[in-house]
């Protein structure tokens, strides 16, 4: 994979770790996720007048991806409620590269080389290992975490196929994200009532933080979609999930979190896998 593409995906991974940190700190994660999606929609809609319309062949993929993203949002929030964050998040993120690699092989004929395949396995294995540190994983949390991983893999493969038919990756990203970003608030208001979105559970600063997180998430995933137009989907997915490694580093340097030897070894496996993929 070209080095500039690798560096862009690693930047996306860092941004992804950042917006997930913003979501995890929210008191009402479903509300925070919805505000983030609203920000995604507004920014995407603002960009569409300056971009061409994606080629019609990509439209079904964009619609399907928007629906899958809503499912991902709901499962992600539920997984946070059903299990320990330190367990459910790595399982969700670690399972997706393997599933994306399988989906890309079946639907796009992409077969990674031996080194890239080993790298994908090391990244996924290292991420999942972070969840198992001498503790049992609660069954509900495991179920929703694996469901989240399936949604991640599904929308990743759909977007990888769609962007290659779109004629313009930025246009595909803007239109798909506009649809996703509008669907999520609609689902939220149907669930909790139309007024719930405008009665935040915390201060205006919390709204601003969630809104900023949405803009960061849009930039991060826009980079990933651009990368999938240029590189194999499985490798892009694995590099993207190194966000877990960035999260561990940020936690150690800025939040005072400890890094046990098992976590260090898991992070080393992720780093080694990244090198093999790149």
Backbone as numpy.savetxt, mean C-alpha at the origin, in Angstrom:
# Nx Ny Nz CAx CAy CAz Cx Cy Cz
16.63 -4.65 -12.84 15.78 -3.46 -12.84 16.66 -2.21 -12.84
16.36 -1.20 -13.66 17.19 0.01 -13.69 17.26 0.68 -12.31
18.45 1.18 -11.98 18.66 1.80 -10.67 17.70 2.96 -10.40
17.44 3.86 -11.36 16.49 4.95 -11.08 15.10 4.44 -10.67
14.66 3.34 -11.29 13.36 2.77 -10.93 13.40 2.22 -9.51
14.49 1.53 -9.16 14.64 1.00 -7.80 14.59 2.13 -6.78
15.32 3.20 -7.05 15.36 4.32 -6.10 13.99 4.97 -5.96
13.25 5.08 -7.06 11.91 5.66 -6.99 10.98 4.79 -6.14
11.08 3.48 -6.31 10.22 2.58 -5.53 10.58 2.65 -4.05
11.86 2.74 -3.75 12.27 2.87 -2.34 11.78 4.18 -1.75
11.76 5.24 -2.56 11.17 6.50 -2.10 9.69 6.30 -1.80
9.00 5.59 -2.67 7.58 5.30 -2.44 7.39 4.49 -1.16
8.31 3.56 -0.90 8.22 2.76 0.32 8.36 3.63 1.56
9.29 4.58 1.51 9.47 5.50 2.64 8.21 6.34 2.85
7.64 6.85 1.76 6.42 7.64 1.86 5.26 6.79 2.39
5.22 5.52 1.96 4.17 4.62 2.41 4.26 4.40 3.92
5.47 4.22 4.43 5.65 4.06 5.87 5.19 5.31 6.61
5.41 6.46 6.01 5.04 7.72 6.65 3.53 7.86 6.77
2.78 7.57 5.69 1.33 7.77 5.79 0.68 6.71 6.66
1.25 5.51 6.71 0.71 4.50 7.61 0.92 4.88 9.07
2.04 5.55 9.36 2.26 6.04 10.72 1.20 7.07 11.10
0.83 7.92 10.15 -0.22 8.91 10.41 -1.55 8.22 10.68
-1.86 7.17 9.93 -3.12 6.46 10.12 -3.14 5.73 11.45
-2.05 5.10 11.82 -2.02 4.31 13.04 -2.20 5.16 14.28
-1.81 6.43 14.21 -1.92 7.30 15.37 -3.31 7.91 15.52
-4.21 7.68 14.56 -5.54 8.26 14.63 -6.42 7.53 15.64
-7.28 8.30 16.33 -8.18 7.70 17.31 -9.26 6.88 16.60
-9.77 7.38 15.50 -10.79 6.69 14.70 -10.16 6.42 13.34
-9.64 5.22 13.16 -8.86 4.93 11.96 -9.71 4.91 10.70
-10.96 4.49 10.82 -11.82 4.50 9.64 -12.08 5.93 9.18
-12.34 6.82 10.13 -12.53 8.23 9.78 -11.25 8.81 9.17
-10.10 8.50 9.78 -8.83 9.00 9.26 -8.58 8.49 7.85
-8.86 7.21 7.62 -8.68 6.64 6.29 -9.58 7.33 5.28
-10.81 7.64 5.69 -11.76 8.28 4.78 -11.30 9.69 4.42
-10.80 10.43 5.40 -10.28 11.78 5.12 -9.08 11.69 4.19
-8.23 10.70 4.38 -7.09 10.51 3.49 -7.57 10.24 2.06
-8.60 9.43 1.92 -9.13 9.14 0.58 -9.76 10.39 -0.04
-10.39 11.21 0.79 -10.95 12.47 0.28 -9.85 13.36 -0.27
-8.72 13.41 0.42 -7.58 14.18 -0.07 -7.07 13.62 -1.39
-7.01 12.29 -1.48 -6.60 11.63 -2.73 -7.52 12.03 -3.87
-8.83 12.03 -3.61 -9.80 12.36 -4.65 -9.65 13.80 -5.11
-9.54 14.73 -4.17 -9.46 16.14 -4.53 -8.19 16.44 -5.33
-7.06 15.88 -4.88 -5.80 16.10 -5.60 -5.84 15.47 -6.99
-6.42 14.29 -7.09 -6.49 13.61 -8.38 -7.40 14.36 -9.34
-8.55 14.81 -8.85 -9.47 15.56 -9.70 -8.85 16.88 -10.17
-8.05 17.50 -9.29 -7.38 18.75 -9.67 -6.38 18.52 -10.79
-5.82 17.31 -10.87 -4.81 17.01 -11.89 -5.42 16.62 -13.23
-6.65 16.11 -13.23 -7.21 15.55 -14.47 -7.33 16.55 -15.63
-7.64 17.85 -15.39 -7.71 18.75 -16.55 -6.39 18.91 -17.30
-5.29 18.59 -16.64 -3.97 18.77 -17.23 -3.43 17.48 -17.84
-4.23 16.42 -17.79 -3.78 15.12 -18.28 -4.75 14.60 -19.33
-4.25 13.76 -20.25 -5.16 13.15 -21.22 -6.04 12.10 -20.56
-7.12 11.75 -21.22 -7.96 10.66 -20.74 -7.26 9.34 -21.05
-7.17 8.41 -20.10 -6.53 7.12 -20.39 -7.22 6.41 -21.55
-6.49 5.58 -22.25 -7.07 4.83 -23.36 -8.21 3.93 -22.85
-9.28 3.79 -23.63 -10.45 3.03 -23.16 -10.15 1.62 -22.69
-9.12 0.99 -23.26 -8.80 -0.38 -22.86 -8.46 -0.49 -21.38
-8.02 0.62 -20.77 -7.61 0.58 -19.36 -8.75 0.91 -18.40
-9.88 1.37 -18.92 -10.96 1.82 -18.04 -11.50 0.72 -17.11
-11.77 -0.50 -17.62 -12.26 -1.54 -16.70 -11.28 -1.82 -15.56
-10.00 -1.75 -15.85 -8.99 -1.99 -14.81 -9.04 -0.88 -13.76
-9.19 0.37 -14.20 -9.27 1.47 -13.26 -10.47 1.37 -12.34
-11.62 1.00 -12.91 -12.84 0.85 -12.10 -12.67 -0.29 -11.09
-12.17 -1.42 -11.57 -11.97 -2.57 -10.67 -10.97 -2.23 -9.58
-9.90 -1.54 -9.92 -8.90 -1.17 -8.93 -9.49 -0.25 -7.86
-10.32 0.71 -8.28 -10.94 1.61 -7.31 -11.78 0.83 -6.31
-12.53 -0.15 -6.79 -13.34 -0.98 -5.89 -12.46 -1.80 -4.96
-11.38 -2.37 -5.50 -10.47 -3.17 -4.68 -9.79 -2.31 -3.62
-9.47 -1.06 -3.95 -8.86 -0.17 -2.97 -9.79 0.09 -1.80
-11.08 0.23 -2.07 -12.03 0.43 -0.97 -12.07 -0.81 -0.08
-12.09 -1.99 -0.69 -12.03 -3.22 0.10 -10.77 -3.30 0.93
-9.65 -2.90 0.33 -8.38 -2.87 1.06 -8.46 -1.92 2.26
-9.01 -0.73 2.05 -9.14 0.23 3.14 -9.93 -0.34 4.31
-11.06 -0.97 4.00 -11.92 -1.51 5.05 -11.25 -2.67 5.78
-10.59 -3.56 5.04 -9.91 -4.69 5.68 -8.72 -4.21 6.50
-8.00 -3.20 6.01 -6.85 -2.68 6.75 -7.28 -2.13 8.10
-8.33 -1.32 8.10 -8.82 -0.75 9.36 -9.30 -1.86 10.29
-10.01 -2.84 9.74 -10.51 -3.93 10.56 -9.36 -4.78 11.12
-8.31 -4.97 10.34 -7.17 -5.75 10.83 -6.49 -5.04 11.99
-6.45 -3.70 11.96 -5.88 -2.94 13.07 -6.71 -3.12 14.34
-8.02 -3.30 14.18 -8.89 -3.46 15.34 -8.86 -4.88 15.89
-8.57 -5.85 15.03 -8.73 -7.26 15.40 -7.46 -7.91 15.92
-6.34 -7.26 15.81 -5.09 -7.86 16.27 -4.06 -6.80 16.59
-2.93 -7.24 17.12 -1.85 -6.31 17.43 -1.27 -5.75 16.13
-1.07 -4.45 16.14 -0.57 -3.78 14.94 0.76 -4.36 14.48
1.64 -4.67 15.44 2.96 -5.20 15.10 2.91 -6.57 14.46
1.74 -7.23 14.53 1.59 -8.53 13.90 0.78 -8.47 12.61
-0.35 -7.77 12.66 -1.23 -7.76 11.49 -0.62 -7.02 10.31
0.06 -5.90 10.58 0.62 -5.10 9.48 1.69 -5.87 8.71
2.69 -6.50 9.37 3.69 -7.26 8.60 3.10 -8.42 7.81
2.08 -9.09 8.37 1.47 -10.20 7.64 0.79 -9.70 6.37
0.07 -8.59 6.49 -0.61 -8.02 5.32 0.38 -7.60 4.26
1.41 -6.88 4.67 2.37 -6.36 3.69 3.28 -7.46 3.16
3.64 -8.43 4.01 4.58 -9.46 3.58 3.98 -10.50 2.65
2.68 -10.75 2.80 2.06 -11.77 1.95 1.82 -11.27 0.53
1.69 -9.96 0.35 1.28 -9.45 -0.96 2.32 -9.64 -2.07
3.64 -9.46 -1.84 4.57 -9.65 -2.97 4.52 -11.06 -3.57
4.36 -12.06 -2.72 4.27 -13.43 -3.23 3.02 -13.60 -4.08
1.90 -13.03 -3.62 0.65 -13.13 -4.37 0.72 -12.32 -5.67
1.36 -11.16 -5.62 1.51 -10.35 -6.84 2.37 -11.09 -7.86
3.45 -11.71 -7.40 4.32 -12.47 -8.30 3.55 -13.60 -8.97
2.71 -14.29 -8.19 1.89 -15.37 -8.75 0.88 -14.81 -9.75
0.20 -13.73 -9.37 -0.79 -13.14 -10.27 -0.17 -12.63 -11.55
1.00 -12.00 -11.45 1.67 -11.48 -12.64 2.11 -12.61 -13.56
2.52 -13.74 -12.97 2.92 -14.89 -13.79 1.72 -15.46 -14.54
0.57 -15.54 -13.87 -0.61 -16.14 -14.48 -1.27 -15.22 -15.50
-1.31 -13.92 -15.21 -2.10 -12.99 -16.03 -1.27 -12.18 -17.01
0.02 -12.00 -16.70 0.86 -11.17 -17.58 2.06 -11.93 -18.13
2.22 -13.18 -17.74 3.33 -13.97 -18.24 4.68 -13.52 -17.72
4.70 -12.83 -16.57 5.96 -12.34 -15.99 6.54 -13.40 -15.06
7.71 -13.87 -15.39 8.39 -14.86 -14.54 9.72 -14.28 -14.10
9.88 -13.96 -12.82 11.15 -13.38 -12.35 12.29 -14.37 -12.52
13.50 -13.84 -12.70 14.69 -14.67 -12.72 14.96 -15.25 -11.35
15.89 -16.21 -11.26 16.17 -16.87 -9.98 16.56 -15.90 -8.86
17.44 -14.93 -9.16 17.87 -14.00 -8.12 16.72 -13.10 -7.67
15.95 -12.60 -8.64 14.81 -11.75 -8.29 13.78 -12.52 -7.48
13.56 -13.78 -7.86 12.60 -14.60 -7.13 13.07 -14.85 -5.70
14.37 -15.11 -5.55 14.94 -15.27 -4.20 14.79 -13.98 -3.41
15.04 -12.85 -4.07 14.90 -11.57 -3.40 13.49 -11.31 -2.94
12.51 -11.62 -3.78 11.10 -11.45 -3.39 10.77 -12.32 -2.19
11.28 -13.57 -2.21 11.04 -14.46 -1.08 11.67 -13.95 0.20
12.88 -13.40 0.12 13.54 -12.86 1.31 12.79 -11.66 1.87
12.34 -10.78 0.98 11.59 -9.61 1.44 10.30 -10.04 2.13
9.54 -10.91 1.49 8.28 -11.36 2.08 8.52 -12.12 3.38
9.49 -13.04 3.36 9.78 -13.81 4.57 10.25 -12.93 5.71
11.11 -11.96 5.40 11.59 -11.06 6.45 10.48 -10.23 7.04
9.57 -9.75 6.19 8.46 -8.93 6.68 7.53 -9.76 7.57
7.17 -10.95 7.10 6.27 -11.79 7.88 6.92 -12.21 9.19
8.26 -12.44 9.17 8.96 -12.82 10.39 8.84 -11.76 11.48
8.67 -10.50 11.08 8.51 -9.44 12.07 7.25 -9.62 12.91
6.27 -10.36 12.37 5.02 -10.57 13.09 5.11 -11.68 14.12
6.07 -12.58 13.95 6.16 -13.75 14.83 7.42 -13.65 15.67
7.24 -13.06 16.84 8.37 -12.86 17.74 8.06 -13.53 19.08
7.85 -14.86 19.00 7.55 -15.60 20.22 6.13 -15.39 20.71
5.24 -14.88 19.86 3.87 -14.64 20.27 2.92 -15.29 19.28
1.77 -15.69 19.78 0.74 -16.24 18.91 -0.04 -15.10 18.28
-0.44 -15.31 17.04 -1.24 -14.32 16.34 -2.71 -14.68 16.51
-3.51 -13.73 16.99 -4.94 -13.97 17.17 -5.58 -14.29 15.82
-6.47 -15.29 15.82 -7.08 -15.75 14.56 -7.84 -14.65 13.83
-8.66 -13.83 14.51 -9.35 -12.76 13.76 -8.37 -11.79 13.10
-7.33 -11.42 13.83 -6.34 -10.51 13.26 -5.62 -11.13 12.08
-5.31 -12.43 12.18 -4.64 -13.13 11.07 -5.54 -13.17 9.85
-6.81 -13.44 10.07 -7.76 -13.53 8.95 -7.86 -12.20 8.20
-8.01 -11.12 8.94 -8.14 -9.81 8.29 -6.81 -9.35 7.69
-5.70 -9.72 8.31 -4.39 -9.35 7.76 -4.16 -10.05 6.42
-4.49 -11.33 6.35 -4.33 -12.05 5.09 -5.31 -11.53 4.04
-6.52 -11.17 4.48 -7.47 -10.56 3.56 -6.95 -9.25 3.00
-6.33 -8.46 3.87 -5.73 -7.20 3.42 -4.63 -7.46 2.40
-3.80 -8.47 2.67 -2.74 -8.82 1.73 -3.29 -9.24 0.37
-4.42 -9.96 0.38 -5.03 -10.37 -0.89 -5.55 -9.16 -1.67
-6.13 -8.20 -0.96 -6.60 -6.99 -1.64 -5.43 -6.20 -2.21
-4.34 -6.10 -1.46 -3.14 -5.40 -1.96 -2.65 -6.05 -3.24
-2.56 -7.38 -3.21 -2.07 -8.10 -4.39 -3.02 -7.92 -5.57
-4.32 -7.97 -5.30 -5.30 -7.87 -6.38 -5.24 -6.51 -7.05
-5.26 -5.43 -6.26 -5.24 -4.12 -6.92 -3.89 -3.83 -7.56
-2.82 -4.41 -7.02 -1.50 -4.20 -7.62 -1.42 -4.83 -9.00
-1.91 -6.07 -9.13 -1.88 -6.74 -10.43 -2.82 -6.04 -11.41
-4.01 -5.67 -10.94 -4.96 -4.97 -11.81 -4.36 -3.66 -12.31
-3.73 -2.90 -11.42 -3.12 -1.64 -11.84 -1.92 -1.87 -12.75
-1.15 -2.93 -12.48 -0.03 -3.24 -13.35 -0.47 -3.53 -14.77
-1.60 -4.24 -14.90 -2.15 -4.52 -16.23 -2.77 -3.27 -16.84
-3.52 -2.53 -16.03 -4.23 -1.36 -16.53 -3.32 -0.25 -17.00
-2.27 0.01 -16.23 -1.40 1.13 -16.59 -0.68 0.88 -17.91
-0.43 -0.37 -18.23 0.25 -0.70 -19.48 -0.66 -0.56 -20.70
-1.95 -0.45 -20.45 -2.92 -0.25 -21.53 -3.41 1.19 -21.61
-2.97 2.02 -20.67 -3.56 3.35 -20.51 -3.00 4.40 -21.46
-1.77 4.20 -21.90 -1.13 5.21 -22.73 -0.47 6.33 -21.96
-0.81 6.47 -20.68 -0.24 7.53 -19.85 -0.38 7.14 -18.38
0.71 6.71 -17.72 0.61 6.27 -16.33 0.05 7.33 -15.38
0.42 8.60 -15.57 -0.07 9.64 -14.68 -1.58 9.83 -14.83
-2.06 9.76 -16.07 -3.49 9.90 -16.31 -4.25 8.74 -15.68
-3.73 7.53 -15.85 -4.38 6.35 -15.25 -4.44 6.51 -13.73
-3.32 6.93 -13.13 -3.27 7.10 -11.68 -4.30 8.12 -11.22
-4.37 9.26 -11.91 -5.28 10.33 -11.49 -6.73 9.89 -11.56
-7.13 9.28 -12.67 -8.53 8.89 -12.82 -8.90 7.74 -11.89
-8.02 6.75 -11.75 -8.32 5.64 -10.85 -8.42 6.13 -9.41
-7.45 6.96 -8.99 -7.44 7.43 -7.61 -8.60 8.38 -7.32
-9.03 9.13 -8.33 -10.21 9.97 -8.15 -11.44 9.11 -7.84
-11.59 8.02 -8.59 -12.71 7.13 -8.34 -12.64 6.47 -6.98
-11.48 5.95 -6.63 -11.28 5.33 -5.32 -11.52 6.35 -4.20
-10.94 7.54 -4.36 -11.05 8.55 -3.31 -12.46 9.03 -3.08
-13.31 9.00 -4.11 -14.71 9.39 -3.95 -15.57 8.24 -3.42
-15.21 7.02 -3.78 -15.97 5.86 -3.31 -15.87 5.69 -1.80
-14.68 5.87 -1.25 -14.49 5.61 0.17 -15.34 6.53 1.06
-15.37 7.85 0.83 -16.27 8.69 1.63 -17.74 8.31 1.46
-18.13 7.88 0.25 -19.51 7.45 0.03 -19.84 6.23 0.89
-18.90 5.27 0.94 -19.10 4.08 1.78 -19.16 4.48 3.25
-18.27 5.36 3.66 -18.23 5.81 5.06 -19.56 6.46 5.46
-20.07 7.36 4.62 -21.31 8.07 4.96 -22.52 7.14 4.89
-22.49 6.15 4.00 -23.57 5.17 3.97 -23.57 4.32 5.24
-22.40 4.10 5.80 -22.25 3.27 6.99 -22.61 4.04 8.25
-22.08 5.25 8.39 -22.24 5.99 9.64 -23.20 7.18 9.55
-23.65 7.48 8.34 -24.53 8.62 8.17 -23.82 9.78 7.50
-24.56 10.61 6.74 -23.93 11.69 5.96 -23.18 12.71 6.81
-23.60 12.91 8.05 -22.99 13.97 8.86 -21.73 13.50 9.57
-21.49 12.19 9.58 -20.37 11.66 10.37 -19.02 12.14 9.88
-18.88 12.32 8.57 -17.59 12.73 8.02 -17.22 14.13 8.44
-18.23 14.97 8.65 -17.98 16.38 8.96 -18.04 16.66 10.46
-18.13 15.61 11.27 -18.08 15.74 12.72 -16.90 14.91 13.22
-15.70 15.43 13.02 -14.50 14.64 13.32 -14.39 14.29 14.79
-13.77 13.13 15.09 -13.63 12.70 16.48 -12.52 13.43 17.22
-11.83 14.33 16.57 -10.72 15.02 17.23 -10.64 16.44 16.67
-9.50 17.06 16.81 -9.33 18.47 16.47 -9.12 18.68 14.98
-9.08 19.97 14.61 -8.79 20.32 13.21 -7.39 19.85 12.83
-6.49 19.81 13.80 -5.13 19.34 13.51 -5.15 17.88 13.08
-6.04 17.09 13.67 -6.16 15.68 13.29 -6.66 15.56 11.85
-7.62 16.41 11.49 -8.12 16.43 10.11 -6.99 16.79 9.15
-6.22 17.81 9.51 -5.12 18.25 8.65 -4.07 17.15 8.50
-3.79 16.44 9.59 -2.81 15.35 9.54 -3.28 14.23 8.62
-4.56 13.85 8.75 -5.09 12.79 7.90 -5.13 13.24 6.44
-5.48 14.49 6.20 -5.53 15.02 4.83 -4.14 15.00 4.21
-3.14 15.43 4.99 -1.76 15.40 4.50 -1.31 13.98 4.22
-1.73 13.04 5.08 -1.40 11.64 4.84 -1.95 11.13 3.53
-3.15 11.61 3.16 -3.73 11.22 1.88 -2.90 11.70 0.70
-2.41 12.93 0.79 -1.58 13.46 -0.29 -0.28 12.66 -0.42
0.30 12.30 0.73 1.53 11.50 0.71 1.25 10.12 0.10
0.12 9.53 0.47 -0.21 8.20 -0.06 -0.43 8.24 -1.57
-1.02 9.33 -2.06 -1.23 9.47 -3.51 0.11 9.54 -4.23
1.03 10.31 -3.71 2.36 10.40 -4.32 3.06 9.05 -4.30
2.97 8.36 -3.16 3.64 7.07 -3.03 3.10 6.05 -4.03
1.77 5.95 -4.13 1.22 4.94 -5.03 1.35 5.36 -6.49
1.33 6.66 -6.74 1.58 7.12 -8.11 2.94 6.68 -8.61
3.94 6.74 -7.74 5.28 6.27 -8.10 5.25 4.77 -8.40
4.52 4.02 -7.57 4.45 2.57 -7.75 3.80 2.22 -9.09
2.71 2.91 -9.43 2.04 2.63 -10.71 2.97 2.95 -11.88
3.68 4.06 -11.79 4.65 4.40 -12.84 5.70 3.31 -12.97
6.17 2.79 -11.83 7.19 1.74 -11.85 6.66 0.46 -12.48
5.38 0.13 -12.22 4.82 -1.10 -12.78 4.63 -1.02 -14.28
4.64 0.19 -14.82 4.61 0.33 -16.28 5.97 0.01 -16.89
7.02 0.00 -16.05 8.38 -0.15 -16.55 9.07 -1.43 -16.09
8.58 -2.05 -15.03 9.30 -3.17 -14.41 8.31 -4.27 -14.01
8.81 -5.49 -13.75 7.93 -6.59 -13.34 7.15 -6.28 -12.07
5.90 -6.67 -12.04 5.01 -6.33 -10.92 5.48 -6.93 -9.60
5.91 -8.19 -9.62 6.32 -8.83 -8.38 7.50 -8.14 -7.74
8.48 -7.76 -8.54 9.66 -7.07 -8.01 9.28 -5.70 -7.47
8.41 -4.98 -8.20 7.97 -3.66 -7.73 7.24 -3.80 -6.40
6.36 -4.79 -6.29 5.61 -5.00 -5.06 6.53 -5.30 -3.88
7.52 -6.16 -4.11 8.44 -6.50 -3.03 9.24 -5.29 -2.56
9.73 -4.49 -3.50 10.48 -3.30 -3.12 9.59 -2.30 -2.39
8.34 -2.20 -2.82 7.42 -1.29 -2.14 7.22 -1.68 -0.69
7.17 -2.98 -0.43 6.90 -3.43 0.94 8.10 -3.30 1.87
9.22 -2.82 1.35 10.32 -2.48 2.26 9.95 -1.29 3.13
8.74 -0.76 2.95 8.24 0.28 3.86 8.28 -0.21 5.30
8.11 -1.52 5.50 8.19 -2.08 6.85 9.59 -1.88 7.43
10.61 -2.03 6.59 11.99 -1.79 7.03 12.18 -0.33 7.41
11.67 0.57 6.58 11.77 2.00 6.90 11.04 2.31 8.21
9.89 1.67 8.42 9.14 1.91 9.65 9.95 1.48 10.87
10.66 0.34 10.76 11.48 -0.12 11.88 12.63 0.85 12.15
13.24 1.36 11.09 14.35 2.31 11.25 13.86 3.62 11.87
12.72 4.12 11.37 12.15 5.35 11.93 11.81 5.16 13.40
11.22 4.01 13.72 10.87 3.74 15.12 12.08 3.71 16.02
13.17 3.16 15.52 14.39 3.08 16.34 15.05 4.44 16.51
15.12 5.22 15.44 15.85 6.48 15.47 15.07 7.61 16.13
13.75 7.64 15.90 12.97 8.80 16.32 11.94 8.52 17.41
11.56 7.26 17.57 10.52 6.94 18.55 11.05 6.14 19.73
12.34 5.84 19.72 12.93 5.12 20.85 12.53 3.66 20.95
12.05 3.07 19.86 11.66 1.66 19.89 12.91 0.77 19.85
12.81 -0.37 20.50 13.94 -1.29 20.56 13.95 -2.20 19.32
15.15 -2.63 18.96 15.32 -3.57 17.86 15.98 -4.82 18.41
15.19 -5.87 18.64 15.74 -7.13 19.13 16.51 -7.81 18.01
17.31 -8.82 18.40 18.09 -9.53 17.38 17.20 -10.22 16.34
16.07 -10.84 16.73 15.21 -11.40 15.68 14.71 -10.35 14.69
14.41 -9.15 15.20 13.96 -8.08 14.29 15.11 -7.62 13.40
16.31 -7.55 13.95 17.47 -7.15 13.15 17.70 -8.16 12.03
17.59 -9.45 12.35 17.79 -10.49 11.33 16.70 -10.41 10.25
15.46 -10.16 10.68 14.38 -10.02 9.70 14.63 -8.82 8.79
15.06 -7.72 9.38 15.37 -6.52 8.58 16.54 -6.78 7.63
17.51 -7.58 8.09 18.65 -7.92 7.23 18.18 -8.76 6.03
17.23 -9.67 6.27 16.69 -10.46 5.16 15.98 -9.57 4.15
15.23 -8.58 4.65 14.54 -7.64 3.75 15.56 -6.85 2.93
16.61 -6.38 3.60 17.64 -5.60 2.90 18.34 -6.45 1.85
18.66 -7.71 2.20 19.32 -8.60 1.25 18.42 -8.86 0.04
17.14 -9.07 0.30 16.20 -9.28 -0.79 16.11 -8.08 -1.70
16.16 -6.88 -1.11 16.12 -5.65 -1.90 17.31 -5.57 -2.85
18.49 -5.94 -2.34 19.70 -5.92 -3.17 19.57 -6.91 -4.33
19.05 -8.10 -4.06 18.91 -9.11 -5.11 17.92 -8.67 -6.18
16.84 -8.03 -5.76 15.84 -7.57 -6.73 16.42 -6.46 -7.60
17.16 -5.55 -6.93 17.72 -4.40 -7.65 18.89 -4.76 -8.53
